[in-house]
Amino acid sequence: MAKSNGGTPSATYGWLVTIDTLGRVEGFVASAVGGWGSPATFAFSSNLSILDTVTWHHIAVIFDRSANSGCRLYIDGFDVTSNQVGDITGVGSLVNMADLRIGSEADGECQWRGSIDECIVSYTLRSPEWIKLCSMNQGSDDKLLEFR
């Protein structure tokens, strides 16, 4: 999911959530030119890879603009945050003219090959418990409600 054309940081970079070629979930935000880790950039990745291509997975990404420690990546309800670079509090406005895209970068590059069930963008920070509950409720083995 992206509101960015990807690539290197720029004043109009925006934000991007992706899965890299090794199956790691990654998040990027930038509002200035530089390398990842430079002022006005922030990037992070998961310490766990999704290698299974046939099982449904729940992915949640939290960009907490108040502190790096609040920026988290979740796979199937578990916090898998790792490799944070930059300072999220130094990232300025993320306004740009890029399209919001699901399944590719805003310019159509890096297209996702697979199924996507649902995408939600929220302006409210969600707790780890809320994310775990969503993962449990949305999976194929829904553990919260069963109809008989």
One Martini backbone bead per residue (centre of mass of N, CA, C, O) as a GRO file, in nm:
protein
  148
    1MET     BB    1   0.098   0.035   0.022
    2ALA     BB    2   0.062   0.370  -0.132
    3LYS     BB    3   0.191   0.730  -0.110
    4SER     BB    4   0.414   0.647  -0.342
    5ASN     BB    5   0.701   0.599  -0.570
    6GLY     BB    6   0.941   0.560  -0.418
    7GLY     BB    7   1.263   0.517  -0.341
    8THR     BB    8   1.403   0.797  -0.259
    9PRO     BB    9   1.414   1.046  -0.069
   10SER     BB   10   1.172   1.322  -0.042
   11ALA     BB   11   0.957   1.589  -0.018
   12THR     BB   12   0.731   1.377  -0.182
   13TYR     BB   13   0.723   1.078  -0.087
   14GLY     BB   14   0.575   0.982   0.181
   15TRP     BB   15   0.428   0.650   0.182
   16LEU     BB   16   0.529   0.295   0.261
   17VAL     BB   17   0.411  -0.044   0.218
   18THR     BB   18   0.598  -0.357   0.227
   19ILE     BB   19   0.733  -0.649   0.060
   20ASP     BB   20   1.006  -0.803   0.028
   21THR     BB   21   1.198  -1.053  -0.127
   22LEU     BB   22   1.222  -1.188   0.185
   23GLY     BB   23   0.932  -1.117   0.343
   24ARG     BB   24   0.955  -0.831   0.457
   25VAL     BB   25   0.826  -0.589   0.637
   26GLU     BB   26   0.781  -0.241   0.528
   27GLY     BB   27   0.854   0.106   0.626
   28PHE     BB   28   0.797   0.443   0.478
   29VAL     BB   29   0.915   0.787   0.547
   30ALA     BB   30   0.918   1.120   0.381
   31SER     BB   31   1.036   1.497   0.359
   32ALA     BB   32   1.332   1.447   0.230
   33VAL     BB   33   1.640   1.459   0.122
   34GLY     BB   34   1.809   1.139   0.120
   35GLY     BB   35   1.881   0.898   0.325
   36TRP     BB   36   1.822   0.645   0.512
   37GLY     BB   37   1.840   0.827   0.830
   38SER     BB   38   1.790   1.092   0.767
   39PRO     BB   39   1.653   1.367   0.790
   40ALA     BB   40   1.313   1.320   0.739
   41THR     BB   41   1.338   1.003   0.803
   42PHE     BB   42   1.174   0.666   0.790
   43ALA     BB   43   1.258   0.319   0.874
   44PHE     BB   44   1.127  -0.026   0.863
   45SER     BB   45   1.139  -0.374   0.981
   46SER     BB   46   1.118  -0.703   0.994
   47ASN     BB   47   1.225  -1.012   1.178
   48LEU     BB   48   1.014  -1.145   0.978
   49SER     BB   49   0.920  -1.379   0.738
   50ILE     BB   50   0.715  -1.436   0.453
   51LEU     BB   51   0.716  -1.763   0.299
   52ASP     BB   52   0.424  -1.822   0.284
   53THR     BB   53   0.198  -1.852  -0.013
   54VAL     BB   54  -0.094  -1.993   0.116
   55THR     BB   55  -0.127  -1.820   0.368
   56TRP     BB   56  -0.289  -1.625   0.570
   57HIS     BB   57  -0.218  -1.272   0.653
   58HIS     BB   58  -0.163  -1.035   0.907
   59ILE     BB   59  -0.109  -0.680   0.860
   60ALA     BB   60   0.056  -0.425   1.065
   61VAL     BB   61   0.100  -0.060   1.063
   62ILE     BB   62   0.280   0.179   1.271
   63PHE     BB   63   0.269   0.539   1.260
   64ASP     BB   64   0.424   0.721   1.517
   65ARG     BB   65   0.486   1.064   1.529
   66SER     BB   66   0.602   1.081   1.845
   67ALA     BB   67   0.772   0.793   1.811
   68ASN     BB   68   0.965   0.527   1.737
   69SER     BB   69   0.847   0.328   1.958
   70GLY     BB   70   0.548   0.341   1.811
   71CYS     BB   71   0.668   0.190   1.577
   72ARG     BB   72   0.497  -0.086   1.414
   73LEU     BB   73   0.511  -0.441   1.338
   74TYR     BB   74   0.271  -0.688   1.216
   75ILE     BB   75   0.225  -1.050   1.238
   76ASP     BB   76  -0.039  -1.213   1.335
   77GLY     BB   77  -0.023  -1.012   1.611
   78PHE     BB   78   0.294  -0.981   1.601
   79ASP     BB   79   0.576  -0.830   1.703
   80VAL     BB   80   0.836  -0.748   1.428
   81THR     BB   81   1.023  -0.524   1.503
   82SER     BB   82   1.290  -0.361   1.310
   83ASN     BB   83   1.525  -0.164   1.180
   84GLN     BB   84   1.550   0.137   1.272
   85VAL     BB   85   1.552   0.449   1.078
   86GLY     BB   86   1.561   0.741   1.203
   87ASP     BB   87   1.305   1.016   1.259
   88ILE     BB   88   0.972   1.058   1.289
   89THR     BB   89   0.967   1.354   1.423
   90GLY     BB   90   1.120   1.486   1.154
   91VAL     BB   91   0.878   1.442   0.986
   92GLY     BB   92   0.688   1.593   0.779
   93SER     BB   93   0.490   1.646   0.546
   94LEU     BB   94   0.291   1.394   0.342
   95VAL     BB   95   0.222   1.565   0.105
   96ASN     BB   96   0.090   1.460  -0.217
   97MET     BB   97   0.011   1.358  -0.568
   98ALA     BB   98  -0.014   1.076  -0.509
   99ASP     BB   99  -0.149   0.788  -0.530
  100LEU     BB  100  -0.346   0.557  -0.385
  101ARG     BB  101  -0.214   0.226  -0.335
  102ILE     BB  102  -0.296  -0.119  -0.401
  103GLY     BB  103  -0.024  -0.331  -0.501
  104SER     BB  104   0.153  -0.060  -0.530
  105GLU     BB  105   0.289   0.189  -0.635
  106ALA     BB  106   0.172   0.490  -0.749
  107ASP     BB  107   0.323   0.425  -1.044
  108GLY     BB  108   0.297   0.085  -1.064
  109GLU     BB  109   0.522  -0.024  -0.923
  110CYS     BB  110   0.575  -0.307  -0.759
  111GLN     BB  111   0.386  -0.551  -0.799
  112TRP     BB  112   0.156  -0.748  -0.668
  113ARG     BB  113   0.151  -1.114  -0.615
  114GLY     BB  114  -0.175  -1.161  -0.526
  115SER     BB  115  -0.376  -1.146  -0.249
  116ILE     BB  116  -0.621  -0.906  -0.126
  117ASP     BB  117  -0.859  -0.846   0.118
  118GLU     BB  118  -0.769  -0.589   0.315
  119CYS     BB  119  -0.774  -0.225   0.366
  120ILE     BB  120  -0.651   0.003   0.626
  121VAL     BB  121  -0.687   0.347   0.714
  122SER     BB  122  -0.572   0.513   1.012
  123TYR     BB  123  -0.580   0.797   1.253
  124THR     BB  124  -0.559   0.574   1.474
  125LEU     BB  125  -0.415   0.438   1.729
  126ARG     BB  126  -0.323   0.106   1.787
  127SER     BB  127  -0.322  -0.156   1.980
  128PRO     BB  128  -0.193  -0.462   2.031
  129GLU     BB  129  -0.470  -0.585   2.111
  130TRP     BB  130  -0.630  -0.494   1.862
  131ILE     BB  131  -0.454  -0.639   1.653
  132LYS     BB  132  -0.487  -0.924   1.763
  133LEU     BB  133  -0.794  -0.934   1.736
  134CYS     BB  134  -0.806  -0.891   1.428
  135SER     BB  135  -0.645  -1.140   1.354
  136MET     BB  136  -0.835  -1.348   1.492
  137ASN     BB  137  -1.105  -1.251   1.334
  138GLN     BB  138  -0.989  -1.272   1.013
  139GLY     BB  139  -0.919  -1.546   0.994
  140SER     BB  140  -0.986  -1.870   0.890
  141ASP     BB  141  -0.970  -1.937   1.223
  142ASP     BB  142  -1.185  -1.802   1.375
  143LYS     BB  143  -1.175  -1.739   1.741
  144LEU     BB  144  -1.448  -1.563   1.823
  145LEU     BB  145  -1.659  -1.684   1.599
  146GLU     BB  146  -1.920  -1.938   1.581
  147PHE     BB  147  -2.116  -2.110   1.353
  148ARG     BB  148  -2.394  -2.376   1.388
   0.00000   0.00000   0.00000
